[in-house]
Amino acid sequence: MLKIENIEKSFGQLKAVNGVSLEIEKDDIFGLIGPNGSGKSTLFNIISGFYRKDKGEIYFDGERIDDLLPNQIVERGLCRTFQVSRAPERMTVLENMLLAAKNQVGENPLNALLKRPMVERSRKKNLKKAKELLSELDLFHLKDEYSGNLSGGQKKLLALGRIFMLEPKMVLLDEPTAGVNPTLTNNILKGMQNLREKTENSFFIVEHDMGVISDVCRKVFVLNSGEILAEGSPEEIQQNDKVLDAYLGRN
């Protein structure tokens, strides 16, 4: 689903990503861990089009995407969240979900004027989908709440819901549980797993919490100083001497 070949990125004299290559398969959950400054977020920004790579190639679903703009990458079905989730604060949770809906017929002024029945059918379909997703994410009871009143964890759940209004093929999650209480962390993980099972999406997660990675990921990549240090199952990673030295620490 996602193939990264020899990606490099420098900021001045700092080599943030140095020859990274990896592959993410369809319909699975993969993790990316590493110490602060190892290049995780930089790699995500390159994949999603927010940074331009210096060297290398990125393929998504068989097509090269490393020269595309972020919106063009999203249109191909590769979507992402950010460490700090933002949403229009004076719109309700449900309105935020509807704002993200894909291919809204009513966005065309002529359709809004001349094709009212089609617009209404599209609206009802999106409304039904938004409510179903909010139920999956345990946010339905907050559908009429302003998004600005949500907690940090609830905003991350809303960000995940908005992404699935876009019908993605793959989702990049940048530290989805950072700063989130255990109850909402469980909601995020449960929602992610439920959505993957129903839609057969792939997930690629940057996360510091090894417990989260172990719970949901089949395979983990470890990034250190801009390079892939190791890859394997969560169990293999936790027993890897290089990883223990660079990231997890030893008892």
N, C-alpha and C positions, 0 to 999 in steps of 0.2 A: 504493500500500500504506500509506504514512504521509504525512499532510498536516498541516502545522503552519501556523497562520495567526495572525500578529501577536501572538506570545507575548511577554509582558513579566513580569519578576520583579525586585523590589527587595529589598535587605536594608538597612533604615534608609534612609540617603541614597544608598546605592550602587545604581545601576541595573545589575544583573548581566546581564540579557537585555532588549534594547530593540527590540521590534517585529520579532522574527524570524519569517520565513515561508519555508518550503521544502517540497519534495515528494520522497519516496523511492519509486521505482518497484519493481514486483515483480520478483523473480528477478535481482537485480543487487547489486553491492557499491559503496557510496558512502562517501566519507571526509569527516571534519570536522577541520579544522586551525585553529590560531590560537595566538598567544602565551599565556603563562601569565596567568591572570586574565581571559581574553577571554570566559568564560562557557560553555565547552564542557561541562564536567561539570555545571554548573547546568542547562543545557538537557537533558542526558541524564536528570538527576534529575527534571525536570518531566515529560518524556515518559513515564518509567517509574513516575510516581506518588509518588516519594519527596519531592518538593517540590510545593506548590500554586502554580500560576501566579497572577499578579495580574490578567492580562488575556489574551484570546486563546482559540483553540480548537485542539484536536488531534483528528484523525480517524485511525483505524487500520482498514484493511480495510472502509471505508465506515461505521464506527460511531464516534461521539464517545466519547473515553476520558479527557478531561482532568479529570473529576471522580471517576474511579474510584480505588480503592485499588491498591497495587502487586500484590497477589495476584489481583485481578480483571483487571488488565491482562495478567498472565502467563497466566491462564486463557483469554484471547482469542488467545493465540499470540504476544505481543510480550514477549520475554525479554531479559535483559541480563547482562553481566558487570561486575565492578568493577575499579578500578585495583589493589587489593590483593585477591587471591583467597584465600578462606577455605573450609575444609572441616573436618568433625569429624575431629580428628587421630588419634584412637584407633580409627578405622574404616579398613578397607583401601580401596584405590582402587576395587575392584569393589563393595564395600559402599556406598561413596559414590555410585556410579553407580546402583545399585538403589534407593537412598534417594530419588533424584530421579524415578524412573519415574512416568509419568502413569497415572492411573486404576487404581491397584492394588486388585484385588478383595479381597485379604486385609486391607486396612485396616479393613474393616467386620467387627466382632467376630462378628456372626451368620454372615457368609460363612465366616469362619475356622472356625467350629464346624460349620456345616450344609452348606457347599458346598466341601468339601475338594478334589474333583477340579477344580472351576473355579479355585480358588485356585492349585492346582499348575500348571495350564495357563498361568495368568497369570504365575506365577513363572518358568516355563521360557521363556516368550516374552520377558520382561524380561531374563532372564539372557543369552539369545542376542543380544538387541539391544545390551546393555551390552558384551559381549565384541567384537561387531563394531565398535562405536564406538571402543573402546580400541585395536583393531587399526588403524583408520583414523588415529588420533591418535598412533600409535607409543607407546602406553602399556601394551600388553597384557602385556609382560614385567614390569610393575610391579603387576599386578592384585592381588597378595596383600601388597603393601607398605602400611604405614600411611601415610595421606596426610600426616601430620605430618612424615614423613621425605623428602618430595618437595622438589625445588628450586622456586624461584619460578616458573620457566618451566613446569615440569611441573604445578604447581598451576593455572596458567592453562590448560593443555591439559585438565586434569581439569574445570575450570569450564566449558569449552566442551563437553566430553562430557556433563556433567550437564544442560546446557541442551538438548542434542539428545535426551536421554531424555524431555524434555517435549514433543517434536514441535512445535517453534515454527514460526511462519510468518515471523517476522523476528527478527533478533538485533542488539542494540546491544552493541558491544564498546568498553569504555573503556580505552584504551591497552593493547591486548593484548600488545605486545612490549616495553613499558617495563621496563628492568632485566633483560632476557632475553638470553642469549648467542646468537650468530649461528646456531648449529645448532638450538637450540630455537625461535628466531624462524622459521626455515625450516619447522620442523615445524608450528608454529602456522598459518602462512600456507598451507602445503600442506593441512593438515587442514581449514581453513576452506574452501578452494576445492573440495576433494573433496566435502565435505558439501553445499556449495551446489549442485554439479552433480548430486548424487544426489537431493537433496530439493527443489530449486528454491526455496530460501529466499532472503530478502533480508538483507543485512548493512549496518549503518551503523556506521562505525568512527571513534572519536576517536583520533588518533595524532599524535605529534610527529615521527616519522621519515618524511620526505618520500619516501625510497626505498621504504619499505613501502607508502605510499599510491600511489606510481607503479606498483608491481608489481601491485597487486590491484584498485584502484578505477577505475571507468569515469568517475565524476564526483566532484568535490571541492567542498565548501563551505568558505569561509574566514570565520571569526568573529573580529571585533576590537572590543574595547570593547562587547561585548554586541550587536553588529549584524553582519549578513551584509555582508562587504566585497567578496566576489567569489564566483563559481561557474563551473565549467567543467571541462574535462578536466585531468588532471595536467599535461600539457604547457602548456596555456593558463595554468594557475595559476602555474607556475614562470616564466612570461614576463610576468606581470602586474605593472606598476610599483607599484601600491598594495600588493600582497602582498609584493613584494620589500622595500619600505620598512617594512612593519608586522611582517613575520614572518620571511621567508627570509633577509633581509640581502643585501647586494650585495658582489661581489668587488672 
